[in-house]
Amino acid sequence: MEIKNISLHDLRKMENSEGLILQGCGGDLQEWVDGINDMLTESGILQNESKFEKAYAFNNENITCLLFPFDGVQLDVGKLAMWRLETRETFGSTWLTDYVDNRLNGFISEQTAAPVPAEDYEESEDFEMELSQ
């Protein structure tokens, strides 16, 4: 099991991903991961002996959070949605997309727009008129 520390910037670049975020994870993070895998298995959410093999840890506003990405995991998403609602108060359970949209001002694209060099602007009368106004 791998728990990788990531930055908020890295989290904001996960636009095409989904996962479960738990907020306020104090203590040994491996115990959290093992406990969540056990809870979700017992609840019938993790299926066919599937479990979260990786998790991401990050800090926001002095709170340690864990992201469990859905990639490569067999889930009953309906049961997980109900579990997430039931554990919202206890674990601060939320979806990755909701967290990034509501707490981090949305996702950012991997591609960044490079500034256009001045010599690439076409100098025309219209361009000159706009500059003089």
C-alpha positions as CSV (number, residue, x, y, z in Angstrom):
1,M,0.0,0.0,0.0
2,E,1.4,3.3,-1.0
3,I,0.4,6.6,0.6
4,K,1.9,9.5,-1.4
5,N,2.0,13.1,-0.1
6,I,0.8,15.6,-2.7
7,S,0.4,19.3,-2.8
8,L,-2.9,21.2,-3.3
9,H,-1.6,22.2,-6.7
10,D,-1.2,18.5,-7.6
11,L,-4.8,17.9,-6.4
12,R,-6.1,20.6,-8.6
13,K,-4.5,19.0,-11.6
14,M,-6.6,15.8,-11.2
15,E,-9.4,17.1,-13.3
16,N,-10.2,13.7,-15.1
17,S,-10.2,11.7,-11.8
18,E,-12.6,10.9,-9.1
19,G,-12.1,9.6,-5.6
20,L,-13.2,9.8,-2.0
21,I,-11.7,12.4,0.3
22,L,-11.7,12.0,4.1
23,Q,-10.9,15.2,6.1
24,G,-9.2,15.3,9.5
25,C,-7.1,12.2,9.4
26,G,-4.9,12.4,12.4
27,G,-2.3,9.9,13.6
28,D,-1.0,7.0,11.5
29,L,-2.3,7.3,8.0
30,Q,-1.7,3.6,7.2
31,E,-4.2,2.8,10.0
32,W,-6.7,5.1,8.3
33,V,-6.2,3.4,4.9
34,D,-6.5,-0.1,6.4
35,G,-9.5,0.8,8.4
36,I,-11.3,2.4,5.5
37,N,-10.5,-0.7,3.3
38,D,-12.0,-2.9,6.0
39,M,-15.1,-0.8,6.5
40,L,-15.8,-0.6,2.8
41,T,-15.3,-4.3,2.4
42,E,-17.6,-5.2,5.3
43,S,-20.2,-2.8,3.9
44,G,-20.1,-4.5,0.5
45,I,-18.8,-1.4,-1.2
46,L,-15.4,-2.8,-2.2
47,Q,-16.1,-5.8,-4.3
48,N,-14.3,-9.0,-5.6
49,E,-11.6,-8.6,-3.0
50,S,-10.7,-5.2,-4.4
51,K,-9.2,-2.6,-2.1
52,F,-7.6,0.8,-2.3
53,E,-4.0,0.1,-3.2
54,K,-2.9,3.7,-3.1
55,A,-3.9,6.9,-1.3
56,Y,-2.8,10.5,-1.4
57,A,-2.3,12.6,1.7
58,F,-2.5,16.4,1.6
59,N,-2.9,19.2,4.1
60,N,-5.3,22.1,3.7
61,E,-6.0,24.7,6.4
62,N,-3.9,22.6,8.9
63,I,-6.1,19.6,8.3
64,T,-4.7,16.3,7.1
65,C,-6.8,14.7,4.4
66,L,-6.7,11.4,2.5
67,L,-7.7,10.9,-1.1
68,F,-8.7,7.4,-2.2
69,P,-8.7,7.4,-6.0
70,F,-11.2,5.2,-7.8
71,D,-8.8,4.0,-10.5
72,G,-8.4,0.3,-10.5
73,V,-10.9,-0.4,-7.7
74,Q,-14.2,-2.3,-8.1
75,L,-16.9,-0.4,-6.2
76,D,-20.6,-0.4,-5.7
77,V,-20.8,3.3,-6.3
78,G,-24.4,3.5,-5.1
79,K,-23.5,2.0,-1.7
80,L,-20.4,4.3,-1.6
81,A,-22.6,7.3,-2.2
82,M,-24.8,6.4,0.7
83,W,-21.8,5.6,3.0
84,R,-20.3,8.9,2.1
85,L,-23.5,10.8,3.1
86,E,-23.7,8.7,6.4
87,T,-20.1,9.5,7.3
88,R,-20.0,13.1,6.3
89,E,-20.1,14.3,9.9
90,T,-17.6,11.7,11.2
91,F,-15.0,11.7,8.4
92,G,-15.7,14.8,6.4
93,S,-16.4,12.5,3.5
94,T,-16.7,14.2,0.1
95,W,-15.9,13.5,-3.5
96,L,-12.6,14.8,-5.1
97,T,-14.5,16.9,-7.6
98,D,-16.7,18.5,-4.9
99,Y,-13.7,19.2,-2.7
100,V,-11.6,20.8,-5.5
101,D,-14.5,22.9,-6.8
102,N,-15.7,24.1,-3.4
103,R,-12.5,24.4,-1.4
104,L,-9.7,25.0,-4.0
105,N,-11.4,27.2,-6.6
106,G,-11.6,24.4,-9.2
107,F,-9.3,22.3,-11.3
108,I,-6.4,23.7,-13.3
109,S,-5.4,22.5,-16.7
110,E,-2.2,20.6,-17.3
111,Q,-1.5,22.9,-20.2
112,T,-0.5,26.4,-19.3
113,A,-0.9,29.2,-21.8
114,A,2.5,30.6,-22.8
115,P,2.6,34.3,-23.4
116,V,2.6,35.4,-27.0
117,P,5.8,37.2,-28.0
118,A,5.3,40.8,-29.1
119,E,6.7,40.1,-32.5
120,D,3.9,37.6,-33.1
121,Y,1.3,40.4,-32.9
122,E,0.2,41.6,-36.3
123,E,0.7,45.3,-36.5
124,S,-2.2,46.7,-38.4
125,E,-4.1,50.0,-38.4
126,D,-6.8,48.4,-36.2
127,F,-4.2,47.3,-33.7
128,E,-2.6,50.7,-33.7
129,M,-5.9,52.5,-33.3
130,E,-6.8,50.3,-30.3
131,L,-3.5,51.2,-28.7
132,S,-4.0,54.9,-29.2
133,Q,-7.5,55.1,-27.8
